[in-house]
């Protein structure tokens, strides 16, 4: 009886082990199929990569013997070469030029009287172009030119004294610094002996009229600097400044050079 039990247990054990072996074998076969599928995918990708490399080699200008900017193409020498990767330099230059453009001009509307160190307010605006904000660099209320872009500017002003007035001096101020000066001296008439006062003996006068004075200054101006024209000195009295459309316009102008 004991012998039969041992034989039965041995046979059952063999049967159980064989069943487990078959399960393990099926699992391994399934794993091999998964690996084979992955291998086929990798092989397909490798073929695609080889094709892409071959295509890039065919388009290589060094291997093809053609300059990358050449207009010549195979089979059609008249075909114009265009590349979407090349920037439009004309547009870039135009944008930069427009962004740094700065120019203004204003003039005096008529005869005005100014005291020492008083700002000459040119009350008629002729031009005000600002590439950053469009306009607004020159202020008609206080006569100050305030650029938004730093750079080298050419600034000029023209002033004239009426023929019956005395001489006076005007100056260009930039943020508290005197950067230019000019004297306006009307031709009141000079007698033949060189004096200006009329007498009974010296009644002959040579020369008369209005002589405008113009100055121009090329200077570095920073964004936000205050630029204006003021009366420097006028012998302690208010001096008339002449401006009209028939004789001369007293004006203030400036523009950015670079």
Secondary structure, 3 states (H helix, E strand, C coil): CHHHHHHHHHHHHHHHHHHHHHHHHHHHHHHHHHHHHHHHHHHHHHHHHHHHHHHHHHCCHHHHCCCCCCCCECCECCCCCCCCCCCCHHHHHHHHHHHCCEEEEEECCCCEEECCCCECCCCEEEEEEECCCECCCECCCCCCECCCCCEEEEEEEEEECCCCCCCEEEEEEECCEEEEEEEECCECCEECCCCCCCCCCCCCEECCECCCEEEEEEEEECCCCCEEEEEEECCCCCEEEECCCCCCCCEEEEEECC
